[in-house]
């Protein structure tokens, strides 16, 4: 009987030790999850005047590149949009303005992992400049303090494709669209051709998309002496970029 009791006691001790060990392992395993959750608490802050003033154009571009890496890796920053919205009523200090195509598949803020108050966004089919767009950029830079202007084209751009294929929008009663496509045509003509001049030629189309973004940057400098002077003095940078629809990556063109 005593021997049986001793065996039973040893068994209880062993079970207790195993249970204790399992509990310890559980705590060790769960602790990093808790810490990780705490580290990823939603961001409530927004860009301030002080942050905007202290950042250089190169630093801003670097942050935008890092934000794009987050987007590509499906690791977007968690944000408390309600808190950010309330704080943004005080004022806005965006770090950049992005001119993008109207394409619904190009979510500009997400592409750079940005939230409320971080950037100005202007959109027009084919990401071309016009007087109103340039005026908006002058407001963003010379008035509101943004230090980077980005003209961002994207692969598979419908406006560029129609410009390449000489779509006759006017014959369909779309005179304004016809004028817009005419603004893209110089980029088609300026692009070196390897193969047929057709939107089915993907390599050529992608080259035109790059050319169009760069040409728009050049046109902005011509249309806005103010921004050209700010850039010459190192206060802002005006750059072209292209968003790859398949990978989500933004390639900057200097």
Phi, psi and omega in degrees: 000315179297322179296321179294322179295319179297318179298317180296319180296317179298319180296319179297316180298316181296317178298319180297316180296318179297315180299318179296319181295317179297320179296317180298316179297322179297318179297315181298318181291322185278332183303313179301326179296317179297315180298317181297319179298319179295321181292333183260029175299139183305137179287130180252342184280163176230171179299135178252166179299322181295316179296316180299318184291327186273345182275139176271161176304319180295321179295320179296315178299321177299318179292323178294322177296319179294320177298321178294325175299318178300317180297313181299322182271008179057044183232051183292146179294135176281132183232145173268091186294329178296316179293317179296320180299317181294318180292330183288346179292341181288324182169173180229140181221060182298147183276338185205167170234133181245126172263113183240166171289162179285353185312126184291348181270007180242084181279091193307309182300317179293321181304327180252012180053056182239162181234199183299131176084002184276320183215156167273145176229125174246143182226138172202143182305130180079008180040050176262158179269152168216180186301317182293320179296314180296321176299321177295323178292322177297321176297314183299320185269300186287333182257309186268355171088008177294145187246358179224135174244123182240127171259110188246107172276180178209152178296156180061034181287120182296320180298317179295319179300315180292326176294319178296318185274004178056043177300129182270080182293329182298323180294343178258014177081014181250074184294321181294320178294323178300318178296321180295315180297328178295331178290335181272336184307319179303328178289327177295314182294324184281352184268132179296134184262131172230095186108203183279150175274089184204149178292347176287341175277091187299319181298316179295317180301317179296324177296319179296321179300317177295313180301318182295319179295316180294319179297321179298319176301314180297319180294325179297317179299323180288318184285338182235092176303328180296311181291326177298321179291319178298320179291318180299326179276001178081011182277332177222168171230139176245116186228157175260155178207159176226131179265126179272116185297328184281317185264336184085359184277140174257124178255122180274141179243114181262000000 
